[in-house]
Amino acid sequence: MNEEHHFGKSLQKEGESGLEADAFYKRAPFNVKFIERYNRSTADDMVLQRQDIDLSLAFEDGRKYAVSEKFRAHDYNDLLLEIYSKYPETKGWIHKSNAERLAYFFPKRIFWIDKKALSVFCRQQLFPLIEQGAIERLLSQEANSLPVGLCLNDRIYNCILTQAFNKTGKDTWNTISISVPFQLLNDFKIRYQEFTL
């Protein structure tokens, strides 16, 4: 049965997770000098949020990155990529992202991913393979997920198409995402590092 996703609760959890993420950024190996979060609901912050930029990190050596953060409550050993934030009108964060890095948090580890390369790969190679028929099948069933096999460079990758039903007041919508194995990043040379929390 389709479970309702509570958007407000997700935002609250994201705020709490941000404090834990900051503690990670401040210690080795990152040792960031300065963290600026864009979660104050100001006009400037909202512009950055719409570009999928949650914060910026300034490092001791002068590097500075615009960062998108994603938090997963469970470690399914896959990367969940949002195709539509509001199906079918609004495309997901990967389409509009101007972030340079993706900080992808599980409870006990983080993946630090080249976001620009990931976005290009998803838009040009991965997402065009996801058939509209598969999304329609997902939406018409009782379950929240649908296994799909995607063929890239003559190799089949077992992925899972997912839906999340959202409700805020009278507004309802479905978010459509796909979870992909991390092996896909290796195979398509998308740079990332893994760190223990």
N, C-alpha and C positions, 0 to 999 in steps of 0.2 A: 504494500500500500504506500502511496506517495506521502512522504512526511513533509510537513510544513517547515520551511526554513525561516527562522526569526531574524530579520535583517538587523533590528535594533540590538539584539543580544550579540550578534556577530560583531557589530561595531564596538560594543563594550568590551568583549573578549579581546578584540584586536588592540584596544587601548591598554589593557592589562599586559598583553603579550609584548607590547612595545617597551615596557619597562624592563622586562627580562632580556629583550633583544639589545637594549642599550647597555646593559651590564656585560653582555657578550662582546659588543663592539669595543668597549673600553679596556678589555684585557687582551693579553697576548692570544693569538698572533696579530690581531688587528691593531690594538693600541691607538684607536682614533683620538685625534686631538679635539675635535669638535663635532657635535651632533646637532642638527637642526631638523626638527619634526614639523610637518605641515598638517597639523591636525587641530588647528585653533578655530576653524570655521570662518576665517577671514576671507575676503574676496581673493586676495593673493594666494592663500593656501588652497582655496577651492580650484583655482586655475591649475595649480600643480597636481592636485588630486585627480582632476579630470585627465591629466596626462600620465596617470599611473605613477606619480612620484610621491612617495610617502615621507621621505626624508633625504637629507644630504649628509654625507660623511666626509670629513676632512682629516687626512692622515698626516702624520709627522713629516713625511717626505715630500709633502706638497700635493699629493694626489687628492682629488676631490671627485666624488661620484654622486650622481642622482640615483636614488635607490627605491625600488619597489619591494615591499615586504608582503609575503604570504605566510600564513600560519596554518598548519594542519594539526588537529587534535590527536590524530593517530598516524603512525608511520606505516603506510601501505607500500612503501618502497617504490613509489611512482610519482610522477610530476603531473599535477592537475592543472590543465590549461583551459581557461574560460574562452569558449567560442562566441557565445552570446550572453551578455549580462541580462538583457531582456529580449527573449526570443519573440518574434523574428526581427524586431525593429532595431535593437541596439546591440552592436557587436561588443565582444568582451575586451578585457584590459590588454590583451596581447596586441590587438589591432591599433590601439591609440597610445601605446606606451612610448614615452620619451625617456624612460629610465635607462641608465647605463648598466646597472647591475640589478639582479633579482636576488634578494635574500630570502631563501625558501626554508622555513623553519619546521622541523618536526620536534616532538618533545625532547629528544636526546641528541639531535644533530641538526646541522644547517648545511644547505647547499648554496654556494656563492657562484652565481651563474652570469655569464655574459648575456645581458638582456637584449642588446641590439641584435646579436647573432641569433638568439632564440626567436625573437619576433620575426625576423626575416625568414627563418626556416619555417615557422608556423604559417605565415601568410602565403609564402610562395610554394611550399612543398606539402606540408602536413594537412592543413585545413581544406585545401581543394580536393583531397581524397575522401573527405567525410561526406557521404551521400545524403542529400536531403531526405531520401526515403528512410534512411536509418534514424534520422532525428524524428521524423514523423512516427516511425514505429515505436521509438522510445516514449514519445509523448502520449501515445495511445494505449500504453500498457500500464498495469498497476505498479510495477517495480520502478525503482529510481535509476536503474542502470541496465545497460545493454552491451554485452561483449561484441567487439568488432575487430576484424583482422584487417590491417592496413598494409598494403604492399608498397615498399619504397626500395628502390634499387634492387629489385628481385628478391627481397627478403620480406617475410610476413612478420609484422609486429602485433602482438596481442595487446589490444587497448580496451578501455571501457568507456563508453559514452554514458554520461550521467545527466540527470536533471535535478534541479532543486526548485520546489514551488515556494515562492516568496509572497508575503502579504504584509503590507504596511497600510493601516487604515482600510480604505476601500480599494486600494490599488493592489492588484495581484499580477504576478508574472512568473515565467519560468526562466531559470538560468541554465544554459546548456554548456557542459564542459566535457573534456576528454582527458582521461588519465593515460599517460604513456610511460613505458619503462625508461629508466635512466640510460640504458644501453643505447637508446636512440640518440642521446646527446653525444656519446662516444663515437658512434658510427658516422654522425654528420659533423663531427669536429666542432661542436659547440663547447667552448671552454667553460669549465666549472671546477670548483674545489669543494671538498667535503670537510667539515670540521665537527668535532664532538662538542656538545654543550656541557 
